[in-house]
Amino acid sequence: MTDISEYEARIQAALDRVEYGLGQISQPASQNEGGESDELRALLQEEREKYSSLEKRIGVLSEKQEEQLVTVRDRNEKLIAARERNQKLKAQVEDLQKALRDLQAERAQDALDLSTVLAEMELAVGGDA
């Protein structure tokens, strides 16, 4: 018989635990969760406001980034155009330097020819005298 009383005690303890659990389930809806749900709603509203604020900040940052991108692209185009002008000018300078060297070589040859002619004239004039 002691086994049966032991089983009865266990069964009664289990039923008491189930009854306690059922009591806890029915209470929160009216007593405990009322304050918690208001708190949760307030937290949810706060998070929504933060999210909205972040979206606005992201929008402002995106606009600034787009403006900066346009500025960078404009500067890049100007730099490319300036580099092309610089390359053309550099080629012109190189052409002018070559032409100057050629002229200097021609003048040097002319001076040499003139010296030769003068020396021949001096010999001719000196030989006639």
C-alpha positions in Angstrom: 0.0 0.0 0.0 2.8 2.3 0.5 3.6 2.2 -3.2 0.0 3.4 -3.9 0.2 6.2 -1.5 3.5 7.2 -3.0 2.0 7.2 -6.5 -1.0 9.2 -5.2 1.3 11.8 -3.6 3.3 12.1 -6.9 0.2 12.5 -8.9 -1.2 15.1 -6.5 2.0 17.1 -6.7 1.9 17.0 -10.5 -1.7 18.1 -10.5 -0.9 20.9 -8.2 2.0 22.1 -10.5 -0.4 22.0 -13.5 -3.0 23.9 -11.6 -0.4 26.5 -10.6 0.8 26.8 -14.2 -2.7 27.3 -15.5 -3.3 30.0 -12.9 -0.2 31.8 -14.1 -1.2 31.7 -17.7 -4.6 33.3 -17.1 -3.3 36.1 -14.8 -0.7 37.9 -17.1 -3.3 39.0 -19.6 -5.0 41.2 -17.1 -2.5 42.0 -14.3 1.1 41.5 -15.3 1.1 42.2 -19.1 -0.8 45.4 -18.9 2.2 47.3 -17.6 4.7 45.3 -19.7 2.7 45.8 -22.9 2.6 49.6 -22.3 6.3 49.5 -21.7 6.9 47.5 -24.8 4.7 49.8 -26.9 6.7 52.8 -25.6 10.0 51.0 -26.5 8.6 50.1 -29.9 7.6 53.7 -30.5 11.0 54.9 -29.4 12.7 52.5 -31.8 10.5 53.6 -34.6 11.4 57.2 -33.9 15.1 56.3 -33.9 14.7 54.4 -37.1 12.9 57.4 -38.7 15.7 59.7 -37.6 18.3 57.4 -39.0 16.5 57.2 -42.3 16.5 61.0 -42.5 20.2 61.2 -41.6 20.9 58.6 -44.3 18.9 60.6 -46.8 20.9 63.8 -45.9 24.2 61.9 -46.1 23.2 60.4 -49.4 22.4 63.8 -50.9 25.8 65.2 -49.7 27.6 62.2 -51.1 25.8 62.6 -54.4 26.8 66.3 -54.5 30.4 65.5 -53.7 30.4 62.8 -56.4 29.2 65.4 -58.9 31.9 67.8 -57.8 34.6 65.1 -58.0 33.4 64.1 -61.5 33.5 67.8 -62.6 37.0 68.2 -61.2 38.1 64.9 -62.9 36.8 66.1 -66.3 38.6 69.4 -65.8 41.8 67.6 -64.9 41.6 65.3 -67.9 41.1 68.3 -70.2 44.0 70.2 -68.6 46.2 67.1 -68.9 45.3 66.9 -72.6 46.1 70.6 -73.1 49.4 70.1 -71.2 50.3 67.1 -73.5 49.6 69.2 -76.6 51.6 72.1 -75.3 54.5 69.8 -74.4 54.5 68.4 -77.9 54.5 71.9 -79.3 57.4 72.9 -77.1 59.3 69.8 -78.1 58.7 70.7 -81.8 59.8 74.3 -81.2 63.0 73.1 -79.4 63.8 70.8 -82.4 63.2 73.6 -84.8 65.4 75.9 -82.7 68.2 73.3 -82.6 67.9 72.9 -86.4 68.1 76.7 -86.9 71.1 76.9 -84.6 72.8 74.1 -86.6 72.0 76.0 -89.8 73.4 79.2 -88.4 76.5 77.5 -87.2 77.0 76.1 -90.7 76.3 79.5 -92.2 78.9 81.0 -89.8 81.4 78.4 -90.8 80.7 79.0 -94.5 80.9 82.7 -94.0 84.3 82.3 -92.2 85.5 80.1 -95.1 84.4 82.7 -97.6 86.0 85.6 -95.6 89.2 83.6 -95.3 89.3 83.0 -99.1 88.5 86.7 -99.7 91.3 87.7 -97.4 93.7 85.4 -99.3 92.5 86.7 -102.6 92.8 90.3 -101.5 96.1 89.7 -99.7 97.4 87.8 -102.7 96.6 90.6 -105.1 98.2 93.2 -103.0 
